[in-house]
Amino acid sequence: MRSRWFSALLLFAFLCSLSACKGEAHTLILSPFTATLSYTEAGAAFEGVFTMKSAQSMQLLLRAPRDLLGLQFVFSGGETELRFGDVTLSVSDAETLGLPPLSVGALFEALSALCGAPVVVTDTLTAQAPTKRGTARVAFSDGSLLPKTAELGGVTFLFQNAETIS
């Protein structure tokens, strides 16, 4: 009888020790990277080539939808602009004109906040970052430690084929 109680107590202690580690935080440093980025917003599917060179230098060059092929979202110095050919618009001007959904600007803000300094992530390799449009939740790949998804305001950004750049 005593051995059963002792075994049960040992099992309980072991399970408690496992659950104590579950909420433990880790740190990682987000490196410059490039990836295919896709997301759906306002009923339209977008896809393009995303590049993050630094916390202050990012861009998304759209490949889809076809009528927006070549549209660039450029983040520099904390501001996001849209560029198409010789035309450049600030995000606020683009929103006023009713141009494509602009959650990309908030994505740039979130990744900028997570770039260059150690980032605290949970065991599930997720981190949160504030933006002007709310808090973004970024999940990292356990293999490359690069973003695999970012969720913000009901929009999920999916990073595919991410690889570090120098």
Z-matrix of the N, CA and C atoms (Angstrom, degrees):
N
C 1 1.439
C 2 1.522 1 110.83
N 3 1.344 2 116.32 1 -44.16
C 4 1.456 3 120.07 2 178.90
C 5 1.521 4 111.28 3 -62.58
N 6 1.319 5 117.21 4 -38.69
C 7 1.464 6 119.88 5 -178.58
C 8 1.534 7 110.73 6 -66.44
N 9 1.339 8 117.07 7 -33.61
C 10 1.467 9 119.48 8 176.77
C 11 1.529 10 110.45 9 -66.72
N 12 1.332 11 116.21 10 -44.24
C 13 1.461 12 119.53 11 178.34
C 14 1.524 13 110.37 12 -62.57
N 15 1.298 14 115.91 13 -42.71
C 16 1.462 15 120.77 14 179.89
C 17 1.534 16 110.10 15 -63.38
N 18 1.329 17 116.90 16 -43.48
C 19 1.470 18 121.13 17 178.40
C 20 1.528 19 111.10 18 -63.38
N 21 1.317 20 115.90 19 -42.46
C 22 1.462 21 120.19 20 178.81
C 23 1.527 22 110.63 21 -64.34
N 24 1.322 23 116.39 22 -40.67
C 25 1.457 24 121.23 23 178.61
C 26 1.525 25 110.88 24 -64.74
N 27 1.328 26 115.99 25 -41.72
C 28 1.463 27 120.81 26 178.44
C 29 1.534 28 110.56 27 -63.81
N 30 1.312 29 116.89 28 -43.78
C 31 1.459 30 121.82 29 178.21
C 32 1.532 31 110.71 30 -61.68
N 33 1.320 32 116.57 31 -43.27
C 34 1.463 33 121.26 32 178.57
C 35 1.535 34 110.76 33 -62.02
N 36 1.323 35 117.75 34 -43.86
C 37 1.472 36 121.94 35 178.74
C 38 1.524 37 110.89 36 -62.73
N 39 1.330 38 116.82 37 -40.82
C 40 1.459 39 121.19 38 179.11
C 41 1.527 40 110.63 39 -64.00
N 42 1.322 41 117.91 40 -45.38
C 43 1.462 42 121.77 41 178.90
C 44 1.527 43 111.56 42 -63.71
N 45 1.319 44 117.18 43 -38.15
C 46 1.465 45 120.78 44 177.07
C 47 1.525 46 110.84 45 -64.24
N 48 1.315 47 116.59 46 -39.10
C 49 1.464 48 119.31 47 -179.81
C 50 1.523 49 110.40 48 -67.01
N 51 1.333 50 117.84 49 -35.28
C 52 1.469 51 120.57 50 177.33
C 53 1.518 52 111.32 51 -67.54
N 54 1.306 53 117.04 52 -42.39
C 55 1.463 54 119.74 53 -178.35
C 56 1.518 55 111.51 54 -71.72
N 57 1.313 56 118.59 55 -24.95
C 58 1.457 57 120.92 56 177.97
C 59 1.515 58 111.07 57 -67.01
N 60 1.318 59 118.68 58 -29.07
C 61 1.470 60 122.30 59 -179.31
C 62 1.517 61 112.22 60 -81.86
N 63 1.310 62 117.95 61 -16.49
C 64 1.456 63 121.74 62 -170.96
C 65 1.524 64 113.26 63 -59.91
N 66 1.318 65 119.04 64 -39.34
C 67 1.448 66 121.36 65 -176.96
C 68 1.512 67 113.38 66 -91.15
N 69 1.283 68 119.17 67 8.08
C 70 1.450 69 122.77 68 -176.16
C 71 1.523 70 111.48 69 -64.05
N 72 1.334 71 116.19 70 138.23
C 73 1.461 72 121.12 71 179.80
C 74 1.527 73 110.30 72 -96.71
N 75 1.318 74 115.70 73 151.77
C 76 1.460 75 123.29 74 177.95
C 77 1.522 76 107.33 75 -128.03
N 78 1.312 77 116.94 76 167.70
C 79 1.456 78 119.52 77 175.96
C 80 1.524 79 110.17 78 -121.91
N 81 1.327 80 115.26 79 150.86
C 82 1.462 81 121.59 80 173.77
C 83 1.517 82 107.02 81 -146.10
N 84 1.304 83 116.23 82 161.51
C 85 1.461 84 121.58 83 176.58
C 86 1.524 85 107.36 84 -115.83
N 87 1.335 86 116.02 85 121.57
C 88 1.459 87 121.81 86 -179.01
C 89 1.520 88 108.95 87 -75.66
N 90 1.321 89 115.70 88 118.87
C 91 1.466 90 122.35 89 -178.88
C 92 1.523 91 110.10 90 -91.07
N 93 1.346 92 117.18 91 157.45
C 94 1.467 93 119.27 92 172.91
C 95 1.529 94 109.84 93 -56.04
N 96 1.337 95 115.88 94 141.36
C 97 1.465 96 119.36 95 -176.70
C 98 1.515 97 111.23 96 -154.58
N 99 1.315 98 114.76 97 167.16
C 100 1.454 99 122.73 98 172.72
C 101 1.523 100 107.89 99 -131.17
N 102 1.327 101 116.59 100 151.64
C 103 1.468 102 120.89 101 -178.17
C 104 1.526 103 109.05 102 -162.88
N 105 1.323 104 115.05 103 163.28
C 106 1.462 105 120.46 104 167.70
C 107 1.522 106 105.89 105 -84.46
N 108 1.311 107 116.47 106 127.54
C 109 1.456 108 121.70 107 -177.85
C 110 1.521 109 108.74 108 -114.79
N 111 1.327 110 116.38 109 130.47
C 112 1.462 111 120.28 110 175.80
C 113 1.522 112 109.08 111 -133.74
N 114 1.330 113 114.93 112 148.52
C 115 1.461 114 121.11 113 177.99
C 116 1.522 115 108.52 114 -163.72
N 117 1.315 116 115.82 115 161.08
C 118 1.458 117 122.20 116 176.18
C 119 1.514 118 107.79 117 -121.34
N 120 1.322 119 114.84 118 130.45
C 121 1.460 120 119.92 119 179.74
C 122 1.521 121 108.63 120 -145.26
N 123 1.316 122 116.00 121 136.57
C 124 1.476 123 122.68 122 179.51
C 125 1.527 124 111.30 123 52.58
N 126 1.341 125 116.20 124 37.35
C 127 1.451 126 121.21 125 176.07
C 128 1.518 127 115.52 126 79.93
N 129 1.317 128 117.73 127 1.41
C 130 1.469 129 120.93 128 179.89
C 131 1.529 130 109.73 129 -113.45
N 132 1.330 131 116.20 130 140.78
C 133 1.466 132 121.97 131 178.52
C 134 1.527 133 108.79 132 -95.74
N 135 1.323 134 114.98 133 129.74
C 136 1.456 135 121.56 134 -179.72
C 137 1.524 136 109.22 135 -118.11
N 138 1.333 137 116.14 136 145.51
C 139 1.466 138 121.28 137 175.46
C 140 1.513 139 108.23 138 -149.71
N 141 1.331 140 114.95 139 144.17
C 142 1.456 141 118.78 140 178.23
C 143 1.509 142 112.03 141 -170.23
N 144 1.319 143 114.73 142 -175.56
C 145 1.458 144 122.12 143 178.95
C 146 1.522 145 107.69 144 -98.94
N 147 1.335 146 115.19 145 118.90
C 148 1.461 147 122.48 146 -179.87
C 149 1.526 148 108.87 147 -100.86
N 150 1.333 149 116.55 148 135.52
C 151 1.459 150 121.08 149 176.45
C 152 1.518 151 109.25 150 -135.12
N 153 1.329 152 116.22 151 128.70
C 154 1.463 153 122.16 152 173.80
C 155 1.519 154 107.29 153 -117.28
N 156 1.340 155 116.45 154 111.13
C 157 1.460 156 120.74 155 178.26
C 158 1.526 157 111.70 156 -90.51
N 159 1.341 158 115.65 157 -32.60
C 160 1.465 159 121.39 158 178.90
C 161 1.524 160 108.01 159 -161.95
N 162 1.325 161 115.81 160 -179.28
C 163 1.457 162 120.21 161 178.77
C 164 1.527 163 111.51 162 -63.71
N 165 1.319 164 117.66 163 -21.48
C 166 1.462 165 121.80 164 -177.71
C 167 1.526 166 113.58 165 -113.34
N 168 1.324 167 117.72 166 8.72
C 169 1.463 168 120.12 167 -178.01
C 170 1.529 169 110.99 168 -141.66
N 171 1.354 170 115.09 169 102.61
C 172 1.462 171 121.41 170 179.05
C 173 1.518 172 109.11 171 -140.64
N 174 1.328 173 115.44 172 156.60
C 175 1.457 174 119.03 173 174.52
C 176 1.519 175 110.54 174 -153.93
N 177 1.319 176 114.50 175 155.38
C 178 1.452 177 122.85 176 172.91
C 179 1.518 178 106.72 177 -129.88
N 180 1.318 179 117.68 178 118.65
C 181 1.454 180 123.95 179 176.91
C 182 1.522 181 107.31 180 -102.51
N 183 1.331 182 116.77 181 112.16
C 184 1.464 183 120.77 182 -175.63
C 185 1.528 184 112.51 183 -73.50
N 186 1.346 185 114.08 184 140.43
C 187 1.473 186 123.15 185 172.75
C 188 1.517 187 110.73 186 -114.92
N 189 1.323 188 116.94 187 -18.16
C 190 1.466 189 121.65 188 179.69
C 191 1.524 190 107.60 189 -150.62
N 192 1.326 191 118.10 190 143.82
C 193 1.454 192 127.64 191 5.41
C 194 1.539 193 111.03 192 -70.70
N 195 1.294 194 113.73 193 159.31
C 196 1.469 195 120.70 194 -172.24
C 197 1.531 196 113.22 195 -57.32
N 198 1.341 197 117.27 196 -38.05
C 199 1.467 198 119.11 197 -178.54
C 200 1.533 199 113.17 198 -69.90
N 201 1.343 200 117.38 199 -9.83
C 202 1.472 201 121.49 200 176.01
C 203 1.531 202 111.94 201 -111.16
N 204 1.325 203 116.82 202 12.13
C 205 1.464 204 121.99 203 179.06
C 206 1.529 205 109.72 204 -53.30
N 207 1.312 206 116.44 205 125.11
C 208 1.459 207 121.41 206 178.83
C 209 1.516 208 114.95 207 95.76
N 210 1.331 209 118.00 208 -9.32
C 211 1.462 210 120.46 209 176.17
C 212 1.524 211 108.28 210 -67.51
N 213 1.333 212 115.95 211 131.51
C 214 1.462 213 120.83 212 179.51
C 215 1.518 214 110.26 213 -113.95
N 216 1.321 215 115.22 214 135.32
C 217 1.451 216 122.05 215 166.54
C 218 1.525 217 104.40 216 -100.55
N 219 1.324 218 117.50 217 123.58
C 220 1.464 219 121.34 218 -176.73
C 221 1.519 220 108.98 219 -123.39
N 222 1.329 221 116.27 220 127.05
C 223 1.460 222 123.11 221 178.46
C 224 1.520 223 107.58 222 -110.24
N 225 1.340 224 115.45 223 119.46
C 226 1.462 225 120.34 224 -179.52
C 227 1.524 226 108.27 225 -148.85
N 228 1.323 227 116.08 226 130.72
C 229 1.459 228 119.75 227 178.55
C 230 1.508 229 114.16 228 61.59
N 231 1.326 230 117.14 229 29.20
C 232 1.460 231 121.20 230 177.70
C 233 1.520 232 114.72 231 84.87
N 234 1.323 233 118.31 232 0.32
C 235 1.464 234 122.26 233 -179.63
C 236 1.523 235 110.22 234 -117.91
N 237 1.343 236 115.93 235 146.34
C 238 1.460 237 121.53 236 177.57
C 239 1.524 238 109.42 237 -109.36
N 240 1.329 239 114.81 238 132.95
C 241 1.459 240 121.68 239 176.49
C 242 1.520 241 109.11 240 -123.69
N 243 1.324 242 115.10 241 158.14
C 244 1.460 243 121.97 242 171.93
C 245 1.521 244 106.70 243 -109.75
N 246 1.331 245 115.54 244 133.60
C 247 1.463 246 120.38 245 179.10
C 248 1.518 247 108.66 246 -128.09
N 249 1.312 248 114.70 247 132.43
C 250 1.459 249 121.08 248 176.34
C 251 1.515 250 106.99 249 -142.34
N 252 1.321 251 116.63 250 106.95
C 253 1.456 252 120.49 251 -174.91
C 254 1.515 253 109.64 252 63.64
N 255 1.339 254 116.12 253 -124.03
C 256 1.460 255 121.55 254 -179.52
C 257 1.527 256 113.02 255 -91.96
N 258 1.322 257 117.65 256 1.02
C 259 1.461 258 121.87 257 -176.34
C 260 1.530 259 110.07 258 -97.65
N 261 1.335 260 115.53 259 130.81
C 262 1.463 261 121.62 260 176.42
C 263 1.522 262 108.30 261 -126.71
N 264 1.332 263 116.33 262 131.00
C 265 1.463 264 122.47 263 178.48
C 266 1.519 265 109.92 264 -127.95
N 267 1.311 266 116.73 265 143.31
C 268 1.456 267 119.76 266 171.36
C 269 1.528 268 107.98 267 -74.75
N 270 1.308 269 116.89 268 162.79
C 271 1.462 270 120.78 269 178.91
C 272 1.525 271 110.51 270 -59.88
N 273 1.320 272 117.31 271 -42.56
C 274 1.467 273 118.92 272 -178.31
C 275 1.538 274 111.10 273 -64.34
N 276 1.333 275 117.84 274 -39.76
C 277 1.471 276 120.12 275 176.49
C 278 1.529 277 111.06 276 -64.34
N 279 1.327 278 116.60 277 -41.74
C 280 1.464 279 120.86 278 -179.70
C 281 1.522 280 111.09 279 -63.74
N 282 1.329 281 116.85 280 -41.51
C 283 1.467 282 119.85 281 178.70
C 284 1.522 283 110.58 282 -64.49
N 285 1.328 284 116.78 283 -39.69
C 286 1.462 285 121.10 284 178.35
C 287 1.522 286 111.11 285 -61.21
N 288 1.333 287 116.53 286 -37.28
C 289 1.461 288 121.31 287 179.79
C 290 1.534 289 112.96 288 -81.69
N 291 1.338 290 117.17 289 -5.70
C 292 1.459 291 120.76 290 179.62
C 293 1.514 292 113.54 291 74.43
N 294 1.326 293 117.21 292 28.88
C 295 1.464 294 121.19 293 178.86
C 296 1.523 295 111.23 294 -73.77
N 297 1.342 296 118.30 295 -177.84
C 298 1.469 297 121.70 296 -171.74
C 299 1.523 298 113.49 297 -47.06
N 300 1.311 299 117.12 298 153.19
C 301 1.463 300 121.28 299 178.34
C 302 1.531 301 110.53 300 -53.35
N 303 1.305 302 114.86 301 141.41
C 304 1.458 303 119.31 302 -169.85
C 305 1.518 304 114.87 303 -115.88
N 306 1.297 305 118.56 304 32.11
C 307 1.460 306 120.56 305 174.72
C 308 1.519 307 111.32 306 -64.45
N 309 1.328 308 117.33 307 -16.95
C 310 1.465 309 121.02 308 179.21
C 311 1.527 310 110.12 309 -59.63
N 312 1.332 311 117.99 310 -37.30
C 313 1.468 312 120.75 311 177.98
C 314 1.516 313 111.52 312 -59.30
N 315 1.331 314 116.97 313 -41.08
C 316 1.463 315 121.06 314 177.91
C 317 1.531 316 110.74 315 -68.84
N 318 1.332 317 117.07 316 -35.41
C 319 1.468 318 120.23 317 175.53
C 320 1.525 319 109.91 318 -60.95
N 321 1.343 320 116.64 319 -44.69
C 322 1.460 321 120.41 320 177.40
C 323 1.532 322 110.72 321 -58.15
N 324 1.330 323 116.78 322 -44.64
C 325 1.471 324 120.99 323 178.80
C 326 1.528 325 111.33 324 -58.43
N 327 1.333 326 116.04 325 -45.18
C 328 1.469 327 120.43 326 -177.97
C 329 1.527 328 110.64 327 -63.44
N 330 1.332 329 117.08 328 -47.71
C 331 1.459 330 119.59 329 -178.60
C 332 1.525 331 111.19 330 -67.85
N 333 1.318 332 117.42 331 -32.71
C 334 1.460 333 120.94 332 176.11
C 335 1.522 334 110.69 333 -61.76
N 336 1.332 335 116.16 334 -40.45
C 337 1.464 336 120.70 335 179.16
C 338 1.532 337 111.87 336 -66.83
N 339 1.335 338 116.91 337 -26.40
C 340 1.463 339 120.88 338 -176.93
C 341 1.531 340 113.48 339 -96.18
N 342 1.329 341 117.75 340 -5.31
C 343 1.461 342 121.55 341 -172.86
C 344 1.524 343 112.46 342 -94.72
N 345 1.329 344 115.21 343 141.65
C 346 1.450 345 121.13 344 170.33
C 347 1.514 346 116.52 345 88.97
N 348 1.303 347 118.54 346 -21.59
C 349 1.458 348 121.72 347 179.68
C 350 1.526 349 107.75 348 -125.12
N 351 1.331 350 117.26 349 158.29
C 352 1.472 351 118.27 350 178.18
C 353 1.529 352 111.69 351 -56.91
N 354 1.324 353 115.48 352 133.55
C 355 1.459 354 123.25 353 -179.18
C 356 1.526 355 108.12 354 -107.64
N 357 1.318 356 116.27 355 130.80
C 358 1.463 357 120.54 356 176.67
C 359 1.515 358 108.04 357 -84.66
N 360 1.339 359 116.35 358 123.53
C 361 1.459 360 122.15 359 178.55
C 362 1.519 361 109.32 360 -124.65
N 363 1.319 362 115.75 361 156.47
C 364 1.459 363 121.18 362 177.83
C 365 1.526 364 109.63 363 -83.14
N 366 1.316 365 116.38 364 179.07
C 367 1.470 366 120.74 365 176.36
C 368 1.521 367 111.93 366 -59.76
N 369 1.325 368 117.22 367 -26.34
C 370 1.463 369 120.24 368 178.61
C 371 1.532 370 111.09 369 -86.51
N 372 1.327 371 116.68 370 11.59
C 373 1.468 372 124.22 371 178.46
C 374 1.520 373 112.45 372 56.74
N 375 1.331 374 116.54 373 46.85
C 376 1.452 375 121.36 374 175.54
C 377 1.531 376 109.55 375 -119.65
N 378 1.316 377 114.67 376 150.28
C 379 1.465 378 121.30 377 177.02
C 380 1.519 379 107.94 378 -138.74
N 381 1.319 380 115.82 379 157.51
C 382 1.460 381 120.43 380 177.61
C 383 1.517 382 108.67 381 -116.51
N 384 1.340 383 115.25 382 145.65
C 385 1.459 384 120.97 383 179.33
C 386 1.522 385 109.08 384 -140.53
N 387 1.323 386 116.84 385 135.70
C 388 1.466 387 119.88 386 179.10
C 389 1.522 388 112.04 387 -77.39
N 390 1.329 389 116.16 388 146.10
C 391 1.472 390 122.56 389 173.97
C 392 1.526 391 107.39 390 -139.30
N 393 1.321 392 116.78 391 172.15
C 394 1.466 393 120.92 392 177.17
C 395 1.522 394 111.44 393 -66.76
N 396 1.329 395 117.28 394 -20.38
C 397 1.471 396 121.96 395 -179.07
C 398 1.525 397 113.40 396 -101.74
N 399 1.317 398 117.45 397 9.86
C 400 1.457 399 121.22 398 -179.72
C 401 1.518 400 110.89 399 122.49
N 402 1.307 401 115.76 400 -173.53
C 403 1.462 402 121.34 401 -178.29
C 404 1.519 403 110.49 402 -89.10
N 405 1.327 404 115.32 403 130.60
C 406 1.467 405 121.22 404 176.88
C 407 1.520 406 108.76 405 -95.12
N 408 1.325 407 115.70 406 143.34
C 409 1.463 408 122.19 407 175.95
C 410 1.523 409 106.86 408 -113.81
N 411 1.339 410 115.93 409 115.91
C 412 1.459 411 121.52 410 -176.21
C 413 1.520 412 109.15 411 -110.68
N 414 1.334 413 116.04 412 127.52
C 415 1.467 414 122.03 413 176.95
C 416 1.523 415 108.52 414 -105.76
N 417 1.325 416 115.26 415 135.76
C 418 1.454 417 121.53 416 -177.65
C 419 1.524 418 111.06 417 -106.72
N 420 1.322 419 115.98 418 149.92
C 421 1.462 420 122.46 419 176.14
C 422 1.518 421 108.74 420 -73.52
N 423 1.330 422 117.15 421 135.92
C 424 1.463 423 119.27 422 -179.69
C 425 1.519 424 112.31 423 -72.58
N 426 1.325 425 118.72 424 -18.96
C 427 1.462 426 121.14 425 179.09
C 428 1.516 427 112.79 426 -82.40
N 429 1.332 428 116.60 427 -53.96
C 430 1.468 429 120.86 428 -174.20
C 431 1.523 430 113.33 429 -97.25
N 432 1.319 431 117.64 430 -14.92
C 433 1.463 432 123.87 431 -174.12
C 434 1.533 433 111.76 432 59.43
N 435 1.324 434 116.02 433 30.39
C 436 1.453 435 122.89 434 173.84
C 437 1.531 436 108.08 435 -107.49
N 438 1.343 437 117.92 436 158.02
C 439 1.466 438 119.14 437 -179.60
C 440 1.527 439 112.44 438 -58.70
N 441 1.343 440 115.23 439 139.71
C 442 1.464 441 119.43 440 172.44
C 443 1.523 442 110.52 441 -114.14
N 444 1.345 443 117.42 442 -31.19
C 445 1.461 444 121.47 443 172.95
C 446 1.525 445 109.59 444 -146.25
N 447 1.315 446 114.40 445 156.92
C 448 1.465 447 121.52 446 171.17
C 449 1.519 448 106.30 447 -141.11
N 450 1.323 449 116.25 448 131.52
C 451 1.465 450 121.46 449 -179.99
C 452 1.515 451 108.81 450 -115.82
N 453 1.332 452 114.78 451 132.87
C 454 1.452 453 119.52 452 -177.85
C 455 1.520 454 109.70 453 -156.32
N 456 1.307 455 116.44 454 119.88
C 457 1.462 456 120.54 455 175.49
C 458 1.510 457 114.87 456 55.07
N 459 1.320 458 118.03 457 38.79
C 460 1.454 459 121.38 458 178.90
C 461 1.517 460 114.46 459 83.99
N 462 1.326 461 118.28 460 0.38
C 463 1.462 462 122.27 461 178.14
C 464 1.529 463 107.86 462 -108.03
N 465 1.330 464 115.95 463 131.92
C 466 1.463 465 121.05 464 176.37
C 467 1.517 466 108.63 465 -111.31
N 468 1.333 467 115.01 466 120.84
C 469 1.454 468 122.38 467 176.93
C 470 1.518 469 107.65 468 -94.80
N 471 1.317 470 117.07 469 130.69
C 472 1.464 471 122.38 470 -179.24
C 473 1.522 472 109.54 471 -113.35
N 474 1.332 473 115.90 472 119.94
C 475 1.459 474 121.99 473 177.59
C 476 1.527 475 108.06 474 -96.89
N 477 1.331 476 117.00 475 125.06
C 478 1.463 477 121.58 476 178.70
C 479 1.517 478 109.42 477 -122.64
N 480 1.333 479 115.32 478 150.32
C 481 1.465 480 122.42 479 178.21
C 482 1.525 481 111.87 480 53.92
N 483 1.313 482 117.12 481 38.59
C 484 1.470 483 121.34 482 -179.42
C 485 1.523 484 110.21 483 -69.29
N 486 1.321 485 115.41 484 137.72
C 487 1.460 486 120.25 485 175.45
C 488 1.513 487 109.40 486 -147.75
N 489 1.318 488 115.31 487 147.01
C 490 1.456 489 120.52 488 -179.16
C 491 1.528 490 109.93 489 -70.81
N 492 1.327 491 114.81 490 151.69
C 493 1.458 492 121.84 491 176.32
C 494 1.526 493 107.59 492 -126.83
N 495 1.325 494 114.90 493 161.88
C 496 1.475 495 117.67 494 178.14
C 497 1.500 496 111.83 495 -111.42
